[in-house]
Amino acid sequence: MEQKIAIIEALLFASETPLAAERITEILPDIERTEIVSLLRGLMREYEVRGGGISLQEVAGGFQFRTRTDLAPWIRKLKAGRPAMLSPAALETLAVVAYRQPLVKSEIDRIRGVDASGALKGLLEKKLVRIVGRKDVPGKPIIYGTTRKFLEVFNLKDLSELPTLRELKDLQEQQE
Amino acid sequence: MNYEIKLDIFEGPLDLLLYLIRKNEIDIYNIPIALITEQYLSYLDMMRSLNLDLAGEYLVLASTLVHIKSKLLLPPVEGEDEEEEGEDPRSELVRQLLEYQAFKEAALHLDERPLLERDVFKRGAPAAEPVSSGQEEEAMNEVDVFELVAAFRRIVAGLDRKEDLEIDVEKMSLTDRINEIMERLSEEGQITFADLLGDRMERRRIIYTFLAILELMKLRMIRAYQSGPFGTIRLFPAVEG
């Protein structure tokens, strides 16, 4: 194996979090960023072709080794813990935040038709949602947004990878 | 004794309304307000009779529905506010429902993604944190609670009225019922909703059984599966993971 690829593979293996191409460039300043990206893609393909239990995936703006989805039942046995699931209320609230961020709680309440305080608190505790700032209106309500961890947990490269929200059909159109 | 049991059965009033629209196969752009209002209110009554905690938002939507219904009943007044002429009093509600529905779908799509620590795992990640006991942490059940409520309704509707007059001397508590269900489940492995009720169809027994099931589902001690719409509901002990 080429030395460069070996280094990158080792970095990926040792990294606690998804490793961004930029970070690798800092460690290997002699290699062009474009080359690093193409080496990463090559490595992704290599793991894919090998068809083993591990794949290299692009998440949260970086690259990370992850297990293959279909092997989850066995790994769950190893972990012996119940996977942390989100309740429907938490998922709905998270979806509203993800698509409408940055936003304030009253906007979430309005869309869901119920008070989102509980769900929002849980999401903050799980670090899927964070406080982005405060809105400059009376009462200075808190503005919320999703976190990097949200991208990691939901296997997203970035927010643009979220599927488009089904367009709300134009009501006027229907009435005419 | 008065048990007050708080369960977040519905995700909210909009969720209940969407459920009713789906159930009746109604065109969301042309909601028969009278029918839907009636069904909505009867669900609220039932939830209240079960002592389920009704958030104020449910009542707000109920009053909105009644308000829309009354507007639709009024004949259009000639020469009155020209701007609003032709504006369907339902349109604001429809817009809200569609928006909510879009996010509900988005939430489902999120849940279908390969989730870290559920479907994919990274190297040596620490074991999943124990799930906190917060109310917002209810499990996702294979049978949604609407279906359970619907099954409950069907059974109550089929009750012989005369039986109500018999005074139930059997002392039954929710805890007893829960223990009884868990005992039967551990012996039989699985059990249907109807089996649990047996042929003693007293109202009290049915209500306690229903509450016990909801409580057990909330505590993640059992799981409920259903073969199809209106199919038999089967209960299984949750596998301790």
Interface residues (C-beta under 8 A of the other chain):
Chain A: F13 Q57 Q64 F65 R66 T67 R68 T69 A72 I75 R76 K79 A80 G81 R82 P83 A84 M85 L86 S87 P88 A89 A90 L91 E92 L94 A95 V96 A98 Y99 I111 R112 G113 V114 D115 G118 A119 K121 G122 E125 E152 V153 F154 N155 L156 L162 P163 L165 R166 L168 K169 L171 Q174 Q175
Chain B: D8 E11 G12 P13 L14 D15 Y29 A55 E57 L61 D88 S91 V94 R95 Q96 L98 E99 Y100 A102 F103 K104 E105 A106 A107 L108 H109 L110 D111 R113 P114 L115 L116 E117 R118 D119 V120 F121 K122 R123 A127 A128 E129 P130 V131 S132 G134 Q135 E136 E137 E138 A139 M140 G241
